[in-house]
Structures are given as C-alpha cells and as structure tokens.
Amino acid sequence: MTYVIAEPCVDLLDKACIEECPVDCIYEGQRMLYIHPDECVDCGACEPVCPVEAIFYEDDLPDQWSGFYKANVEFFDELGSPGGASKTGKIEGDHPLVAALPPQSED
C-alpha cells in the first residue's frame, strides 16, 4: 500500500485526484474514493491536487483516520484487481467504515 484516502473525502468526491492518476488506480464508491493498494505505483500525483487534503502516504496517515488504511485495502476484497478504475465505473457501495459515517457537510 502506498497512498490512502481518508475521511475528508467522504461525501465530497472532488475527483481531481482521478484526473491526475497516471495508472487509473483511484476507484469511486458511493460516498468516497479509494486507492487500490496493488495498482498504485506510489507516484504521489494525487496528493497535491486533493482540495481537502484527504490523501496521505500510508506512514503519514493521521491517527484519527487510521481506520481508513484498512478501508482502502478491504474495499477491494471482493472486487479484486480489475486493472483500472475506468473499466469498472462507479462501484455501488462503500467500505462499512464509510457507510456507517453520518452525512458529511461543508459547514
């Protein structure tokens, strides 16, 4: 695993990171984006374009969002490694951690 998307992305789904990703490894769930741990090449292109600073190198993930490491990995347990997010489109569902969160607002 290299990069992780954390809670600030929930219900935002800006997608600037998807446009910057050269390997198409950022997948869209219902409420959040997820980085595929086996497809990410650790280039870091996604991190600086995130408008809410939701993307972290795994070793730099803040403690309050440590569960999002597991969420980014486990999101792909059933999906496997399709070889690119553009092939799959939006995935119906989210990791249970994300699904259990109350709606996030901008206020």
C-alpha positions as CSV (number, residue, x, y, z in Angstrom):
1,M,0.0,0.0,0.0
2,T,1.2,3.5,-0.7
3,Y,-1.4,6.2,-0.6
4,V,-4.6,6.3,1.4
5,I,-7.7,8.4,1.1
6,A,-9.2,9.4,4.4
7,E,-12.4,10.9,5.9
8,P,-12.2,14.4,4.4
9,C,-13.1,12.8,1.0
10,V,-16.4,11.3,2.3
11,D,-19.4,12.8,0.5
12,L,-17.1,15.2,-1.3
13,L,-15.9,13.1,-4.3
14,D,-14.0,16.0,-5.9
15,K,-12.2,13.6,-8.4
16,A,-9.3,15.9,-9.2
17,C,-7.1,13.0,-8.0
18,I,-8.6,10.7,-10.6
19,E,-7.6,13.1,-13.3
20,E,-4.0,13.2,-12.1
21,C,-3.5,9.5,-11.5
22,P,-1.4,8.1,-14.3
23,V,-2.3,4.4,-13.6
24,D,-6.1,4.8,-13.1
25,C,-6.0,3.2,-9.6
26,I,-8.5,5.5,-7.8
27,Y,-11.9,4.0,-7.7
28,E,-15.2,5.6,-6.9
29,G,-17.5,4.2,-4.3
30,Q,-20.9,5.7,-3.3
31,R,-19.6,8.2,-0.8
32,M,-15.8,8.2,-1.1
33,L,-12.9,7.5,-3.5
34,Y,-10.5,4.6,-2.8
35,I,-6.9,3.9,-3.9
36,H,-6.3,0.3,-5.0
37,P,-3.2,-0.9,-2.9
38,D,-1.9,-3.2,-5.6
39,E,-2.4,-0.9,-8.6
40,C,-0.9,2.3,-7.0
41,V,2.7,3.0,-8.2
42,D,3.5,5.4,-5.4
43,C,3.9,8.4,-7.7
44,G,2.2,10.9,-5.4
45,A,0.5,12.8,-8.2
46,C,-2.9,12.6,-6.5
47,E,-1.9,14.0,-3.1
48,P,-1.2,17.7,-4.0
49,V,-4.4,18.1,-6.1
50,C,-6.8,17.0,-3.4
51,P,-8.7,20.2,-2.4
52,V,-9.4,18.9,1.2
53,E,-6.1,17.2,1.9
54,A,-7.7,13.7,2.2
55,I,-4.8,11.8,0.6
56,F,-1.8,10.6,2.7
57,Y,1.2,8.4,2.3
58,E,0.4,5.4,4.4
59,D,3.1,6.3,7.0
60,D,1.8,9.8,7.3
61,L,-1.9,9.0,7.9
62,P,-3.1,10.9,10.9
63,D,-4.1,8.7,13.9
64,Q,-7.7,9.9,13.9
65,W,-8.1,8.4,10.4
66,S,-6.0,5.2,10.9
67,G,-9.1,3.0,10.1
68,F,-9.1,4.4,6.5
69,Y,-5.9,2.4,5.7
70,K,-7.9,-0.8,6.3
71,A,-10.9,0.7,4.5
72,N,-8.9,1.4,1.3
73,V,-7.5,-2.2,1.3
74,E,-10.7,-4.0,2.2
75,F,-12.8,-2.1,-0.3
76,F,-11.1,-4.3,-3.0
77,D,-11.5,-7.6,-1.3
78,E,-14.5,-8.6,-3.5
79,L,-13.6,-6.5,-6.5
80,G,-10.1,-7.8,-6.8
81,S,-7.7,-6.0,-9.2
82,P,-9.6,-5.1,-12.3
83,G,-6.6,-3.2,-13.7
84,G,-8.1,0.3,-13.8
85,A,-10.9,2.3,-12.4
86,S,-12.2,3.5,-15.7
87,K,-13.1,-0.2,-16.6
88,T,-15.4,-0.5,-13.6
89,G,-17.0,2.9,-13.3
90,K,-18.7,3.8,-10.0
91,I,-19.0,1.0,-7.6
92,E,-22.3,0.5,-5.8
93,G,-21.3,0.6,-2.1
94,D,-18.6,1.6,0.3
95,H,-16.5,0.1,3.0
96,P,-18.5,-0.4,6.2
97,L,-16.5,2.3,8.0
98,V,-17.5,4.9,5.4
99,A,-21.1,3.6,5.1
100,A,-21.6,4.0,8.8
101,L,-20.5,7.7,8.9
102,P,-23.2,10.3,9.2
103,P,-23.5,12.6,6.1
104,Q,-20.6,15.0,5.9
105,S,-21.4,18.6,5.3
106,E,-19.4,21.6,4.2
107,D,-20.5,23.8,7.1
